[in-house]
Amino acid sequence: MEQFGWLAAKNLNIECLGETEDLGVCFQYRHLLNKFPEDGVFASDGRTVCFMDGYVVNKSAFAEGTGSDWQNVFTSSIWENTETFLQKLRGGFCGYLYEETERRLTVFTDQVSNKAVYYYCTQDSWMVSNCVEFMVRVLRANGAAYHFNPVAAQYMLTYGSMLDDSTFVREIHRLLPGQYADIAGGEISTTRYYFIRHEEVSVTEEEAIEKVDAAFREAIRREFGKDREYGYRHLVDLSGGLDSRMVAWVAHDMGYTDQLNLTYCQAGYADDKISKQIAVALGHEYMFKSLDDAKWLYDVEDIVSMNNGAALYSGISGGQRCLAALNGDRFGIEHTGMIGDAILSTFYYDKQFNDSAPRFGLHRYSERLQYEFDPAILKAYPCQEMFAVYTRGILGAQSSYMIRQHFVETASPFMDVDFLDTVFSLPFAYRNRHHIYLRWMKEKYPGATRFGWEKWGGVRPLESHIFFRKIRTTERLLMAAAKRMLKMPDKDNMNPIDAWYDADIGIQQFFQSYYEREIKNEVFNNWLRDDLTEMFLKGNVTDKTMALTVLAAAKQYFH
């Protein structure tokens, strides 16, 4: 798999990566996907460097009427006031600034870390990249010491992703969402320039629906307008849920009709059936990839390489193979419904708990191992909901963007900054149990409610149908129990990973041989090796993939 990415470094030889640029004050390697070349920024004058990778959806707000091109506007504005300028930008971006006189490095990422970035520094050297593998290769080539981070392994074996700025390499850190870091002389100072506001305002339900709709349509206009600006078709995920459905539906309503809707799951599952019905109703081109062959379970090393070991490799299921099968040259952004369910609804149904001080223990992928984590992590979040949105949502689920960005850029209108601020200003009671979500659909886009909701077992997403949903839920539970007893395949599951594993001796052998070979890695201390063994030998298939993710990261970075 071709590895796209970039890296810049000071006082480190980076020629091991390939052809590099000597910028006078540092060295840079660039092998970019470069979907939106006029959006990226690169300026160097032998004394300073300004680099940004990604895209910006509100460029016109800065460049119009100034007489300057985007490169000059970006460079002058971010040097003048980094925090204020980043607050105003919208899109998916990351990059760095370096000034030689004061030897000051500034690293930045967008508000929700759509584009992840990592950094390493000592008193005499620094390195910035969106690819941990590149950084490790440079450390090796320069004979620099670096060490395995067992805390990252603990995160992976419980939550299935990182909870803070950790990576599997102790000396390499991720810049967290909405932050920039100033680095000088080995000292690091981080500034949080954006955090999702969580302050309710008093509005009627009718006003709330209007606010949600206006903010969502503006987010759609920004994302899809960027495709149109560069002449790309629209690649839009579609499932049997509500989030991707509303992205595809509202975009179509706004005239962005040249869509390819993309679906992947177990053949015959509700996501397969419902998404096809929606695509046909909208007249969109439609592509479905069955995951039943489960071949994506072999991709542990490719996925860990692409997602920087930030989340368990099985989390994206067949998404990577699906994108690899496309002609990516035709598309700019993959439009997803990333964590829309948690944004426009709630993680928790109890307001008191939702607003309480955050605590560990919820949203874990596995309960098999129990660890104690640094309570300082919790202090960064004002309440339990925000802790879940950032860790489970952005640092967890959204980590799949790092994989997708080897083929296309990524965006979700639910993660648009202004949409986030709009939704989290609404009263909790409106968002609770999808109330305002369902009212918004019914009143603004009633056609989208004609199709069943996968989460409700195919019952239409209408509050008036909640009774039918309860009946359907009971039927599903009884049917699942009966199929388990009779050892029949269960089609009521998007990703029946345990069943696929049990039915495929080749995957079982691959898992076993990979475990037996990599568990011997000397970077594991005794207790971690014991924990990995317990996860793999006694755990379910998801537990096994969590263990394999740790083993693959250790192999990649420490062999």
Secondary structure, 3 states (H helix, E strand, C coil): CCCCEEEEEECCCCHHHCCCEECCCCEEEEECCCCCCCCCEEEECCCEEEEEEEEECCCHHHHCCCCCCHHHHHHHHHHHCHHHHHHHCCEEEEEEEEECCCCEEEEEECCCCCCCCEEEECCCCEEEECCHHHHHHHHHHCCCCCCECHHHHHHHHHCCECCCCCCCECCCEECCCCEEEEEECCEEEEEECCCCCCCCCCCCHHHHHHHHHHHHHHHHHHHHHHHHHHCCEEEEECCCCCHHHHHHHHHHHCCCCCEEEEEEECCCCHHHHHHHHHHHHHCCEEEEEECCCCHHHHCHHHHHHHHCCCECHHHHCCHHHHHHCCCHHHEEEEECCCCHHHHHCCCCCCHHHHCCCCCCCCCCCCCCCCCCCCHHHHHHCCCHHHHHHHHHHHHHHHHHHHHHCCCCEEECHHHCHHHHHHHCCCCHHHHHHHHHHHHHHHHHCHHHHHCCCHHHCCCCCCHHHHHHHHHHHHHHHHHHHHHHHHCCCCCCCCCCHHHHHHHCHHHHHHHHHHHHHHCCCCCCCHHHHHHHHHHHHHCCHHHHHHHHHHHHHHHHHHC
